[in-house]
Amino acid sequence: MQDLARLFILLGIVILGIGLILLLASRLPFLGHLPGDIRIQTDGFSCFVPLATSLVLSILLSLLLTIIGNLLQRR
């Protein structure tokens, strides 16, 4: 039962962290404006494809989850 409780606490902390990141993401000036993000605007049509931003966020999240996984395995 203690392992399950620890898992729920960890999941709560992770969800809280994701929520804080989403709140602060709008304040980061480079997010969505990196070289490699595609923006097409014409009369009556707008398309935004954040390729570089998605790549950077994917790498950062992969590193974070790898570090958390390694810390959990050591216990």
mmJSON file of the N, C-alpha and C atoms, coordinates in Angstrom:
{"data_MODEL":{"atom_site":{
"group_PDB":["ATOM","ATOM","ATOM","ATOM","ATOM","ATOM","ATOM","ATOM","ATOM","ATOM","ATOM","ATOM","ATOM","ATOM","ATOM","ATOM","ATOM","ATOM","ATOM","ATOM","ATOM","ATOM","ATOM","ATOM","ATOM","ATOM","ATOM","ATOM","ATOM","ATOM","ATOM","ATOM","ATOM","ATOM","ATOM","ATOM","ATOM","ATOM","ATOM","ATOM","ATOM","ATOM","ATOM","ATOM","ATOM","ATOM","ATOM","ATOM","ATOM","ATOM","ATOM","ATOM","ATOM","ATOM","ATOM","ATOM","ATOM","ATOM","ATOM","ATOM","ATOM","ATOM","ATOM","ATOM","ATOM","ATOM","ATOM","ATOM","ATOM","ATOM","ATOM","ATOM","ATOM","ATOM","ATOM","ATOM","ATOM","ATOM","ATOM","ATOM","ATOM","ATOM","ATOM","ATOM","ATOM","ATOM","ATOM","ATOM","ATOM","ATOM","ATOM","ATOM","ATOM","ATOM","ATOM","ATOM","ATOM","ATOM","ATOM","ATOM","ATOM","ATOM","ATOM","ATOM","ATOM","ATOM","ATOM","ATOM","ATOM","ATOM","ATOM","ATOM","ATOM","ATOM","ATOM","ATOM","ATOM","ATOM","ATOM","ATOM","ATOM","ATOM","ATOM","ATOM","ATOM","ATOM","ATOM","ATOM","ATOM","ATOM","ATOM","ATOM","ATOM","ATOM","ATOM","ATOM","ATOM","ATOM","ATOM","ATOM","ATOM","ATOM","ATOM","ATOM","ATOM","ATOM","ATOM","ATOM","ATOM","ATOM","ATOM","ATOM","ATOM","ATOM","ATOM","ATOM","ATOM","ATOM","ATOM","ATOM","ATOM","ATOM","ATOM","ATOM","ATOM","ATOM","ATOM","ATOM","ATOM","ATOM","ATOM","ATOM","ATOM","ATOM","ATOM","ATOM","ATOM","ATOM","ATOM","ATOM","ATOM","ATOM","ATOM","ATOM","ATOM","ATOM","ATOM","ATOM","ATOM","ATOM","ATOM","ATOM","ATOM","ATOM","ATOM","ATOM","ATOM","ATOM","ATOM","ATOM","ATOM","ATOM","ATOM","ATOM","ATOM","ATOM","ATOM","ATOM","ATOM","ATOM","ATOM","ATOM","ATOM","ATOM","ATOM","ATOM","ATOM","ATOM","ATOM","ATOM","ATOM","ATOM","ATOM","ATOM","ATOM"],
"id":[1,2,3,4,5,6,7,8,9,10,11,12,13,14,15,16,17,18,19,20,21,22,23,24,25,26,27,28,29,30,31,32,33,34,35,36,37,38,39,40,41,42,43,44,45,46,47,48,49,50,51,52,53,54,55,56,57,58,59,60,61,62,63,64,65,66,67,68,69,70,71,72,73,74,75,76,77,78,79,80,81,82,83,84,85,86,87,88,89,90,91,92,93,94,95,96,97,98,99,100,101,102,103,104,105,106,107,108,109,110,111,112,113,114,115,116,117,118,119,120,121,122,123,124,125,126,127,128,129,130,131,132,133,134,135,136,137,138,139,140,141,142,143,144,145,146,147,148,149,150,151,152,153,154,155,156,157,158,159,160,161,162,163,164,165,166,167,168,169,170,171,172,173,174,175,176,177,178,179,180,181,182,183,184,185,186,187,188,189,190,191,192,193,194,195,196,197,198,199,200,201,202,203,204,205,206,207,208,209,210,211,212,213,214,215,216,217,218,219,220,221,222,223,224,225],
"type_symbol":["N","C","C","N","C","C","N","C","C","N","C","C","N","C","C","N","C","C","N","C","C","N","C","C","N","C","C","N","C","C","N","C","C","N","C","C","N","C","C","N","C","C","N","C","C","N","C","C","N","C","C","N","C","C","N","C","C","N","C","C","N","C","C","N","C","C","N","C","C","N","C","C","N","C","C","N","C","C","N","C","C","N","C","C","N","C","C","N","C","C","N","C","C","N","C","C","N","C","C","N","C","C","N","C","C","N","C","C","N","C","C","N","C","C","N","C","C","N","C","C","N","C","C","N","C","C","N","C","C","N","C","C","N","C","C","N","C","C","N","C","C","N","C","C","N","C","C","N","C","C","N","C","C","N","C","C","N","C","C","N","C","C","N","C","C","N","C","C","N","C","C","N","C","C","N","C","C","N","C","C","N","C","C","N","C","C","N","C","C","N","C","C","N","C","C","N","C","C","N","C","C","N","C","C","N","C","C","N","C","C","N","C","C","N","C","C","N","C","C","N","C","C","N","C","C"],
"label_atom_id":["N","CA","C","N","CA","C","N","CA","C","N","CA","C","N","CA","C","N","CA","C","N","CA","C","N","CA","C","N","CA","C","N","CA","C","N","CA","C","N","CA","C","N","CA","C","N","CA","C","N","CA","C","N","CA","C","N","CA","C","N","CA","C","N","CA","C","N","CA","C","N","CA","C","N","CA","C","N","CA","C","N","CA","C","N","CA","C","N","CA","C","N","CA","C","N","CA","C","N","CA","C","N","CA","C","N","CA","C","N","CA","C","N","CA","C","N","CA","C","N","CA","C","N","CA","C","N","CA","C","N","CA","C","N","CA","C","N","CA","C","N","CA","C","N","CA","C","N","CA","C","N","CA","C","N","CA","C","N","CA","C","N","CA","C","N","CA","C","N","CA","C","N","CA","C","N","CA","C","N","CA","C","N","CA","C","N","CA","C","N","CA","C","N","CA","C","N","CA","C","N","CA","C","N","CA","C","N","CA","C","N","CA","C","N","CA","C","N","CA","C","N","CA","C","N","CA","C","N","CA","C","N","CA","C","N","CA","C","N","CA","C","N","CA","C","N","CA","C","N","CA","C","N","CA","C","N","CA","C","N","CA","C"],
"label_alt_id":[null,null,null,null,null,null,null,null,null,null,null,null,null,null,null,null,null,null,null,null,null,null,null,null,null,null,null,null,null,null,null,null,null,null,null,null,null,null,null,null,null,null,null,null,null,null,null,null,null,null,null,null,null,null,null,null,null,null,null,null,null,null,null,null,null,null,null,null,null,null,null,null,null,null,null,null,null,null,null,null,null,null,null,null,null,null,null,null,null,null,null,null,null,null,null,null,null,null,null,null,null,null,null,null,null,null,null,null,null,null,null,null,null,null,null,null,null,null,null,null,null,null,null,null,null,null,null,null,null,null,null,null,null,null,null,null,null,null,null,null,null,null,null,null,null,null,null,null,null,null,null,null,null,null,null,null,null,null,null,null,null,null,null,null,null,null,null,null,null,null,null,null,null,null,null,null,null,null,null,null,null,null,null,null,null,null,null,null,null,null,null,null,null,null,null,null,null,null,null,null,null,null,null,null,null,null,null,null,null,null,null,null,null,null,null,null,null,null,null,null,null,null,null,null,null],
"label_comp_id":["MET","MET","MET","GLN","GLN","GLN","ASP","ASP","ASP","LEU","LEU","LEU","ALA","ALA","ALA","ARG","ARG","ARG","LEU","LEU","LEU","PHE","PHE","PHE","ILE","ILE","ILE","LEU","LEU","LEU","LEU","LEU","LEU","GLY","GLY","GLY","ILE","ILE","ILE","VAL","VAL","VAL","ILE","ILE","ILE","LEU","LEU","LEU","GLY","GLY","GLY","ILE","ILE","ILE","GLY","GLY","GLY","LEU","LEU","LEU","ILE","ILE","ILE","LEU","LEU","LEU","LEU","LEU","LEU","LEU","LEU","LEU","ALA","ALA","ALA","SER","SER","SER","ARG","ARG","ARG","LEU","LEU","LEU","PRO","PRO","PRO","PHE","PHE","PHE","LEU","LEU","LEU","GLY","GLY","GLY","HIS","HIS","HIS","LEU","LEU","LEU","PRO","PRO","PRO","GLY","GLY","GLY","ASP","ASP","ASP","ILE","ILE","ILE","ARG","ARG","ARG","ILE","ILE","ILE","GLN","GLN","GLN","THR","THR","THR","ASP","ASP","ASP","GLY","GLY","GLY","PHE","PHE","PHE","SER","SER","SER","CYS","CYS","CYS","PHE","PHE","PHE","VAL","VAL","VAL","PRO","PRO","PRO","LEU","LEU","LEU","ALA","ALA","ALA","THR","THR","THR","SER","SER","SER","LEU","LEU","LEU","VAL","VAL","VAL","LEU","LEU","LEU","SER","SER","SER","ILE","ILE","ILE","LEU","LEU","LEU","LEU","LEU","LEU","SER","SER","SER","LEU","LEU","LEU","LEU","LEU","LEU","LEU","LEU","LEU","THR","THR","THR","ILE","ILE","ILE","ILE","ILE","ILE","GLY","GLY","GLY","ASN","ASN","ASN","LEU","LEU","LEU","LEU","LEU","LEU","GLN","GLN","GLN","ARG","ARG","ARG","ARG","ARG","ARG"],
"label_asym_id":["A","A","A","A","A","A","A","A","A","A","A","A","A","A","A","A","A","A","A","A","A","A","A","A","A","A","A","A","A","A","A","A","A","A","A","A","A","A","A","A","A","A","A","A","A","A","A","A","A","A","A","A","A","A","A","A","A","A","A","A","A","A","A","A","A","A","A","A","A","A","A","A","A","A","A","A","A","A","A","A","A","A","A","A","A","A","A","A","A","A","A","A","A","A","A","A","A","A","A","A","A","A","A","A","A","A","A","A","A","A","A","A","A","A","A","A","A","A","A","A","A","A","A","A","A","A","A","A","A","A","A","A","A","A","A","A","A","A","A","A","A","A","A","A","A","A","A","A","A","A","A","A","A","A","A","A","A","A","A","A","A","A","A","A","A","A","A","A","A","A","A","A","A","A","A","A","A","A","A","A","A","A","A","A","A","A","A","A","A","A","A","A","A","A","A","A","A","A","A","A","A","A","A","A","A","A","A","A","A","A","A","A","A","A","A","A","A","A","A","A","A","A","A","A","A"],
"label_entity_id":["1","1","1","1","1","1","1","1","1","1","1","1","1","1","1","1","1","1","1","1","1","1","1","1","1","1","1","1","1","1","1","1","1","1","1","1","1","1","1","1","1","1","1","1","1","1","1","1","1","1","1","1","1","1","1","1","1","1","1","1","1","1","1","1","1","1","1","1","1","1","1","1","1","1","1","1","1","1","1","1","1","1","1","1","1","1","1","1","1","1","1","1","1","1","1","1","1","1","1","1","1","1","1","1","1","1","1","1","1","1","1","1","1","1","1","1","1","1","1","1","1","1","1","1","1","1","1","1","1","1","1","1","1","1","1","1","1","1","1","1","1","1","1","1","1","1","1","1","1","1","1","1","1","1","1","1","1","1","1","1","1","1","1","1","1","1","1","1","1","1","1","1","1","1","1","1","1","1","1","1","1","1","1","1","1","1","1","1","1","1","1","1","1","1","1","1","1","1","1","1","1","1","1","1","1","1","1","1","1","1","1","1","1","1","1","1","1","1","1","1","1","1","1","1","1"],
"label_seq_id":[1,1,1,2,2,2,3,3,3,4,4,4,5,5,5,6,6,6,7,7,7,8,8,8,9,9,9,10,10,10,11,11,11,12,12,12,13,13,13,14,14,14,15,15,15,16,16,16,17,17,17,18,18,18,19,19,19,20,20,20,21,21,21,22,22,22,23,23,23,24,24,24,25,25,25,26,26,26,27,27,27,28,28,28,29,29,29,30,30,30,31,31,31,32,32,32,33,33,33,34,34,34,35,35,35,36,36,36,37,37,37,38,38,38,39,39,39,40,40,40,41,41,41,42,42,42,43,43,43,44,44,44,45,45,45,46,46,46,47,47,47,48,48,48,49,49,49,50,50,50,51,51,51,52,52,52,53,53,53,54,54,54,55,55,55,56,56,56,57,57,57,58,58,58,59,59,59,60,60,60,61,61,61,62,62,62,63,63,63,64,64,64,65,65,65,66,66,66,67,67,67,68,68,68,69,69,69,70,70,70,71,71,71,72,72,72,73,73,73,74,74,74,75,75,75],
"pdbx_PDB_ins_code":[null,null,null,null,null,null,null,null,null,null,null,null,null,null,null,null,null,null,null,null,null,null,null,null,null,null,null,null,null,null,null,null,null,null,null,null,null,null,null,null,null,null,null,null,null,null,null,null,null,null,null,null,null,null,null,null,null,null,null,null,null,null,null,null,null,null,null,null,null,null,null,null,null,null,null,null,null,null,null,null,null,null,null,null,null,null,null,null,null,null,null,null,null,null,null,null,null,null,null,null,null,null,null,null,null,null,null,null,null,null,null,null,null,null,null,null,null,null,null,null,null,null,null,null,null,null,null,null,null,null,null,null,null,null,null,null,null,null,null,null,null,null,null,null,null,null,null,null,null,null,null,null,null,null,null,null,null,null,null,null,null,null,null,null,null,null,null,null,null,null,null,null,null,null,null,null,null,null,null,null,null,null,null,null,null,null,null,null,null,null,null,null,null,null,null,null,null,null,null,null,null,null,null,null,null,null,null,null,null,null,null,null,null,null,null,null,null,null,null,null,null,null,null,null,null],
"Cartn_x":[0.808,0.0,0.853,2.0,2.865,3.432,3.717,4.225,3.181,1.936,0.851,0.671,0.77,0.656,1.788,2.996,4.128,3.948,3.403,3.155,2.151,1.079,0.084,0.668,1.505,2.158,3.057,3.824,4.707,3.909,2.827,1.978,1.379,0.994,0.466,1.503,2.735,3.813,4.084,4.08,4.308,3.191,1.945,0.82,0.888,1.277,1.448,2.544,3.645,4.734,4.308,3.559,3.075,2.132,1.28,0.379,1.132,2.163,2.969,3.695,4.2,4.88,3.906,2.686,1.702,1.315,1.242,0.941,2.066,3.298,4.442,4.866,4.382,4.805,4.441,3.326,2.93,3.85,4.583,5.482,6.891,7.183,8.501,8.524,9.412,9.37,9.797,10.637,11.139,10.208,9.309,8.447,7.46,7.557,6.704,7.289,8.483,9.123,10.537,10.805,12.134,12.332,13.588,13.839,13.464,12.7,12.229,10.744,10.142,8.693,8.113,7.142,6.579,5.298,5.248,4.069,3.683,2.461,1.951,0.717,0.747,-0.402,-0.717,-1.934,-2.427,-3.782,-4.42,-5.743,-6.751,-7.274,-8.3,-7.777,-6.463,-5.914,-4.657,-4.565,-3.391,-3.058,-1.775,-1.334,-0.013,0.067,1.28,1.659,2.893,3.399,4.691,4.635,5.805,6.776,7.468,8.365,9.534,10.253,11.432,11.038,9.959,9.494,9.115,8.427,8.046,9.272,10.26,11.495,12.222,12.346,13.022,12.26,10.942,10.153,10.234,10.259,10.378,11.709,12.786,14.103,14.145,13.63,13.642,12.802,11.628,10.781,11.398,12.042,12.711,13.837,14.619,15.691,15.134,14.087,13.484,12.929,12.222,11.649,12.723,13.812,14.925,15.569,15.76,16.353,15.435,14.136,13.19,13.177,13.19,13.211,14.46,15.614,16.852,16.839,16.284,16.201,15.288,14.197,13.266,13.847,14.683,15.277,16.329,16.978,18.022,17.48,16.209,15.61,15.268],
"Cartn_y":[-1.197,0.0,1.264,1.209,2.384,2.72,1.704,1.958,2.669,2.258,2.893,4.341,4.59,5.955,6.828,6.301,7.059,7.346,6.376,6.571,7.699,7.731,8.796,10.158,10.203,11.46,11.929,11.024,11.378,11.853,11.164,11.581,12.962,13.235,14.555,15.646,15.36,16.333,16.563,15.501,15.623,16.443,16.173,16.925,18.388,18.66,20.035,20.733,20.037,20.613,20.926,20.023,20.258,21.462,21.576,22.724,24.036,24.056,25.271,25.622,24.609,24.847,25.442,24.924,25.449,26.886,27.207,28.581,29.535,29.098,29.962,29.959,29.018,28.896,30.132,30.752,31.934,33.118,33.087,34.19,34.016,32.854,32.639,33.246,34.218,34.932,34.088,33.075,32.3,31.159,30.783,29.637,29.957,29.243,29.473,30.439,30.959,31.91,31.473,30.183,29.679,29.593,29.698,29.446,27.989,27.776,26.432,26.281,27.228,27.242,27.857,27.195,27.633,28.423,29.625,30.481,30.953,30.619,31.021,31.874,33.103,33.996,34.627,34.46,35.12,35.733,36.334,36.915,35.814,35.85,34.894,33.525,33.337,32.024,32.212,31.431,31.482,30.064,29.704,28.366,28.494,27.844,27.877,26.447,26.044,24.711,24.87,24.637,24.86,23.675,23.449,22.301,22.38,23.487,23.615,23.626,24.31,24.344,22.949,22.19,20.826,19.945,20.114,19.332,19.655,20.931,21.341,20.829,20.98,20.492,18.974,18.267,16.816,16.379,17.042,16.709,16.997,18.158,18.511,17.547,17.193,16.261,14.858,14.438,13.135,13.096,14.158,14.228,14.219,15.0,15.063,13.709,13.044,11.74,10.672,10.769,9.837,10.026,11.261,11.543,11.04,11.298,10.824,9.298,8.662,7.198,6.622,7.238,6.76,6.944,8.039,8.266,7.25,6.905,5.93,4.521,4.191,2.858,2.662,3.709,3.599,3.259,3.509,3.25,1.83],
"Cartn_z":[0.0,0.0,0.0,0.657,0.71,-0.66,-1.464,-2.814,-3.659,-3.527,-4.27,-3.823,-2.54,-2.031,-2.566,-2.596,-3.131,-4.611,-5.335,-6.759,-6.976,-6.194,-6.322,-5.958,-4.951,-4.586,-5.713,-6.288,-7.4,-8.608,-8.917,-10.039,-9.796,-8.556,-8.213,-8.405,-8.01,-8.182,-9.667,-10.456,-11.897,-12.542,-12.186,-12.746,-12.335,-11.093,-10.634,-11.437,-11.677,-12.463,-13.885,-14.489,-15.852,-15.878,-14.867,-14.791,-14.662,-13.835,-13.688,-14.977,-15.656,-16.934,-17.949,-17.995,-18.932,-18.594,-17.305,-16.918,-17.3,-17.128,-17.395,-18.862,-19.642,-21.038,-21.855,-21.544,-22.309,-22.033,-20.943,-20.588,-21.142,-21.709,-22.297,-23.693,-23.931,-25.208,-26.411,-26.195,-27.33,-27.72,-26.856,-27.112,-28.236,-29.327,-30.479,-31.487,-31.218,-32.12,-32.469,-32.417,-32.734,-34.244,-34.692,-36.108,-36.417,-37.418,-37.738,-37.503,-36.781,-36.64,-37.905,-38.491,-39.771,-39.52,-40.082,-39.968,-41.367,-41.773,-43.078,-42.842,-43.356,-43.215,-44.564,-44.966,-46.165,-45.831,-46.793,-46.559,-46.228,-45.036,-44.629,-44.232,-44.184,-43.829,-42.995,-41.935,-41.072,-40.63,-40.708,-40.319,-39.568,-38.411,-37.604,-37.249,-37.597,-37.31,-36.493,-35.193,-34.33,-34.337,-35.432,-35.55,-34.569,-34.567,-33.707,-32.231,-31.9,-30.513,-30.042,-30.879,-30.52,-30.307,-31.15,-31.015,-29.714,-29.393,-28.158,-26.933,-26.924,-25.791,-25.659,-26.766,-26.735,-26.124,-26.518,-25.964,-24.465,-24.053,-22.628,-21.791,-22.283,-21.545,-21.497,-22.568,-22.576,-21.541,-21.483,-20.482,-19.065,-18.836,-17.509,-17.086,-17.976,-17.638,-17.463,-18.212,-18.046,-16.678,-16.267,-14.953,-13.843,-13.957,-12.943,-12.904,-14.073,-14.114,-13.472,-13.713,-13.111,-11.604,-11.137,-9.69,-9.017,-9.688,-9.115,-9.1,-10.089,-10.141,-9.064,-8.637,-7.611,-6.25,-6.029,-4.713,-4.557],
"occupancy":[1.0,1.0,1.0,1.0,1.0,1.0,1.0,1.0,1.0,1.0,1.0,1.0,1.0,1.0,1.0,1.0,1.0,1.0,1.0,1.0,1.0,1.0,1.0,1.0,1.0,1.0,1.0,1.0,1.0,1.0,1.0,1.0,1.0,1.0,1.0,1.0,1.0,1.0,1.0,1.0,1.0,1.0,1.0,1.0,1.0,1.0,1.0,1.0,1.0,1.0,1.0,1.0,1.0,1.0,1.0,1.0,1.0,1.0,1.0,1.0,1.0,1.0,1.0,1.0,1.0,1.0,1.0,1.0,1.0,1.0,1.0,1.0,1.0,1.0,1.0,1.0,1.0,1.0,1.0,1.0,1.0,1.0,1.0,1.0,1.0,1.0,1.0,1.0,1.0,1.0,1.0,1.0,1.0,1.0,1.0,1.0,1.0,1.0,1.0,1.0,1.0,1.0,1.0,1.0,1.0,1.0,1.0,1.0,1.0,1.0,1.0,1.0,1.0,1.0,1.0,1.0,1.0,1.0,1.0,1.0,1.0,1.0,1.0,1.0,1.0,1.0,1.0,1.0,1.0,1.0,1.0,1.0,1.0,1.0,1.0,1.0,1.0,1.0,1.0,1.0,1.0,1.0,1.0,1.0,1.0,1.0,1.0,1.0,1.0,1.0,1.0,1.0,1.0,1.0,1.0,1.0,1.0,1.0,1.0,1.0,1.0,1.0,1.0,1.0,1.0,1.0,1.0,1.0,1.0,1.0,1.0,1.0,1.0,1.0,1.0,1.0,1.0,1.0,1.0,1.0,1.0,1.0,1.0,1.0,1.0,1.0,1.0,1.0,1.0,1.0,1.0,1.0,1.0,1.0,1.0,1.0,1.0,1.0,1.0,1.0,1.0,1.0,1.0,1.0,1.0,1.0,1.0,1.0,1.0,1.0,1.0,1.0,1.0,1.0,1.0,1.0,1.0,1.0,1.0,1.0,1.0,1.0,1.0,1.0,1.0],
"B_iso_or_equiv":[0.0,0.0,0.0,0.0,0.0,0.0,0.0,0.0,0.0,0.0,0.0,0.0,0.0,0.0,0.0,0.0,0.0,0.0,0.0,0.0,0.0,0.0,0.0,0.0,0.0,0.0,0.0,0.0,0.0,0.0,0.0,0.0,0.0,0.0,0.0,0.0,0.0,0.0,0.0,0.0,0.0,0.0,0.0,0.0,0.0,0.0,0.0,0.0,0.0,0.0,0.0,0.0,0.0,0.0,0.0,0.0,0.0,0.0,0.0,0.0,0.0,0.0,0.0,0.0,0.0,0.0,0.0,0.0,0.0,0.0,0.0,0.0,0.0,0.0,0.0,0.0,0.0,0.0,0.0,0.0,0.0,0.0,0.0,0.0,0.0,0.0,0.0,0.0,0.0,0.0,0.0,0.0,0.0,0.0,0.0,0.0,0.0,0.0,0.0,0.0,0.0,0.0,0.0,0.0,0.0,0.0,0.0,0.0,0.0,0.0,0.0,0.0,0.0,0.0,0.0,0.0,0.0,0.0,0.0,0.0,0.0,0.0,0.0,0.0,0.0,0.0,0.0,0.0,0.0,0.0,0.0,0.0,0.0,0.0,0.0,0.0,0.0,0.0,0.0,0.0,0.0,0.0,0.0,0.0,0.0,0.0,0.0,0.0,0.0,0.0,0.0,0.0,0.0,0.0,0.0,0.0,0.0,0.0,0.0,0.0,0.0,0.0,0.0,0.0,0.0,0.0,0.0,0.0,0.0,0.0,0.0,0.0,0.0,0.0,0.0,0.0,0.0,0.0,0.0,0.0,0.0,0.0,0.0,0.0,0.0,0.0,0.0,0.0,0.0,0.0,0.0,0.0,0.0,0.0,0.0,0.0,0.0,0.0,0.0,0.0,0.0,0.0,0.0,0.0,0.0,0.0,0.0,0.0,0.0,0.0,0.0,0.0,0.0,0.0,0.0,0.0,0.0,0.0,0.0,0.0,0.0,0.0,0.0,0.0,0.0],
"pdbx_formal_charge":[null,null,null,null,null,null,null,null,null,null,null,null,null,null,null,null,null,null,null,null,null,null,null,null,null,null,null,null,null,null,null,null,null,null,null,null,null,null,null,null,null,null,null,null,null,null,null,null,null,null,null,null,null,null,null,null,null,null,null,null,null,null,null,null,null,null,null,null,null,null,null,null,null,null,null,null,null,null,null,null,null,null,null,null,null,null,null,null,null,null,null,null,null,null,null,null,null,null,null,null,null,null,null,null,null,null,null,null,null,null,null,null,null,null,null,null,null,null,null,null,null,null,null,null,null,null,null,null,null,null,null,null,null,null,null,null,null,null,null,null,null,null,null,null,null,null,null,null,null,null,null,null,null,null,null,null,null,null,null,null,null,null,null,null,null,null,null,null,null,null,null,null,null,null,null,null,null,null,null,null,null,null,null,null,null,null,null,null,null,null,null,null,null,null,null,null,null,null,null,null,null,null,null,null,null,null,null,null,null,null,null,null,null,null,null,null,null,null,null,null,null,null,null,null,null],
"auth_seq_id":[1,1,1,2,2,2,3,3,3,4,4,4,5,5,5,6,6,6,7,7,7,8,8,8,9,9,9,10,10,10,11,11,11,12,12,12,13,13,13,14,14,14,15,15,15,16,16,16,17,17,17,18,18,18,19,19,19,20,20,20,21,21,21,22,22,22,23,23,23,24,24,24,25,25,25,26,26,26,27,27,27,28,28,28,29,29,29,30,30,30,31,31,31,32,32,32,33,33,33,34,34,34,35,35,35,36,36,36,37,37,37,38,38,38,39,39,39,40,40,40,41,41,41,42,42,42,43,43,43,44,44,44,45,45,45,46,46,46,47,47,47,48,48,48,49,49,49,50,50,50,51,51,51,52,52,52,53,53,53,54,54,54,55,55,55,56,56,56,57,57,57,58,58,58,59,59,59,60,60,60,61,61,61,62,62,62,63,63,63,64,64,64,65,65,65,66,66,66,67,67,67,68,68,68,69,69,69,70,70,70,71,71,71,72,72,72,73,73,73,74,74,74,75,75,75],
"auth_comp_id":["MET","MET","MET","GLN","GLN","GLN","ASP","ASP","ASP","LEU","LEU","LEU","ALA","ALA","ALA","ARG","ARG","ARG","LEU","LEU","LEU","PHE","PHE","PHE","ILE","ILE","ILE","LEU","LEU","LEU","LEU","LEU","LEU","GLY","GLY","GLY","ILE","ILE","ILE","VAL","VAL","VAL","ILE","ILE","ILE","LEU","LEU","LEU","GLY","GLY","GLY","ILE","ILE","ILE","GLY","GLY","GLY","LEU","LEU","LEU","ILE","ILE","ILE","LEU","LEU","LEU","LEU","LEU","LEU","LEU","LEU","LEU","ALA","ALA","ALA","SER","SER","SER","ARG","ARG","ARG","LEU","LEU","LEU","PRO","PRO","PRO","PHE","PHE","PHE","LEU","LEU","LEU","GLY","GLY","GLY","HIS","HIS","HIS","LEU","LEU","LEU","PRO","PRO","PRO","GLY","GLY","GLY","ASP","ASP","ASP","ILE","ILE","ILE","ARG","ARG","ARG","ILE","ILE","ILE","GLN","GLN","GLN","THR","THR","THR","ASP","ASP","ASP","GLY","GLY","GLY","PHE","PHE","PHE","SER","SER","SER","CYS","CYS","CYS","PHE","PHE","PHE","VAL","VAL","VAL","PRO","PRO","PRO","LEU","LEU","LEU","ALA","ALA","ALA","THR","THR","THR","SER","SER","SER","LEU","LEU","LEU","VAL","VAL","VAL","LEU","LEU","LEU","SER","SER","SER","ILE","ILE","ILE","LEU","LEU","LEU","LEU","LEU","LEU","SER","SER","SER","LEU","LEU","LEU","LEU","LEU","LEU","LEU","LEU","LEU","THR","THR","THR","ILE","ILE","ILE","ILE","ILE","ILE","GLY","GLY","GLY","ASN","ASN","ASN","LEU","LEU","LEU","LEU","LEU","LEU","GLN","GLN","GLN","ARG","ARG","ARG","ARG","ARG","ARG"],
"auth_asym_id":["A","A","A","A","A","A","A","A","A","A","A","A","A","A","A","A","A","A","A","A","A","A","A","A","A","A","A","A","A","A","A","A","A","A","A","A","A","A","A","A","A","A","A","A","A","A","A","A","A","A","A","A","A","A","A","A","A","A","A","A","A","A","A","A","A","A","A","A","A","A","A","A","A","A","A","A","A","A","A","A","A","A","A","A","A","A","A","A","A","A","A","A","A","A","A","A","A","A","A","A","A","A","A","A","A","A","A","A","A","A","A","A","A","A","A","A","A","A","A","A","A","A","A","A","A","A","A","A","A","A","A","A","A","A","A","A","A","A","A","A","A","A","A","A","A","A","A","A","A","A","A","A","A","A","A","A","A","A","A","A","A","A","A","A","A","A","A","A","A","A","A","A","A","A","A","A","A","A","A","A","A","A","A","A","A","A","A","A","A","A","A","A","A","A","A","A","A","A","A","A","A","A","A","A","A","A","A","A","A","A","A","A","A","A","A","A","A","A","A","A","A","A","A","A","A"],
"auth_atom_id":["N","CA","C","N","CA","C","N","CA","C","N","CA","C","N","CA","C","N","CA","C","N","CA","C","N","CA","C","N","CA","C","N","CA","C","N","CA","C","N","CA","C","N","CA","C","N","CA","C","N","CA","C","N","CA","C","N","CA","C","N","CA","C","N","CA","C","N","CA","C","N","CA","C","N","CA","C","N","CA","C","N","CA","C","N","CA","C","N","CA","C","N","CA","C","N","CA","C","N","CA","C","N","CA","C","N","CA","C","N","CA","C","N","CA","C","N","CA","C","N","CA","C","N","CA","C","N","CA","C","N","CA","C","N","CA","C","N","CA","C","N","CA","C","N","CA","C","N","CA","C","N","CA","C","N","CA","C","N","CA","C","N","CA","C","N","CA","C","N","CA","C","N","CA","C","N","CA","C","N","CA","C","N","CA","C","N","CA","C","N","CA","C","N","CA","C","N","CA","C","N","CA","C","N","CA","C","N","CA","C","N","CA","C","N","CA","C","N","CA","C","N","CA","C","N","CA","C","N","CA","C","N","CA","C","N","CA","C","N","CA","C","N","CA","C","N","CA","C","N","CA","C","N","CA","C","N","CA","C","N","CA","C"],
"pdbx_PDB_model_num":[1,1,1,1,1,1,1,1,1,1,1,1,1,1,1,1,1,1,1,1,1,1,1,1,1,1,1,1,1,1,1,1,1,1,1,1,1,1,1,1,1,1,1,1,1,1,1,1,1,1,1,1,1,1,1,1,1,1,1,1,1,1,1,1,1,1,1,1,1,1,1,1,1,1,1,1,1,1,1,1,1,1,1,1,1,1,1,1,1,1,1,1,1,1,1,1,1,1,1,1,1,1,1,1,1,1,1,1,1,1,1,1,1,1,1,1,1,1,1,1,1,1,1,1,1,1,1,1,1,1,1,1,1,1,1,1,1,1,1,1,1,1,1,1,1,1,1,1,1,1,1,1,1,1,1,1,1,1,1,1,1,1,1,1,1,1,1,1,1,1,1,1,1,1,1,1,1,1,1,1,1,1,1,1,1,1,1,1,1,1,1,1,1,1,1,1,1,1,1,1,1,1,1,1,1,1,1,1,1,1,1,1,1,1,1,1,1,1,1,1,1,1,1,1,1]
}}}
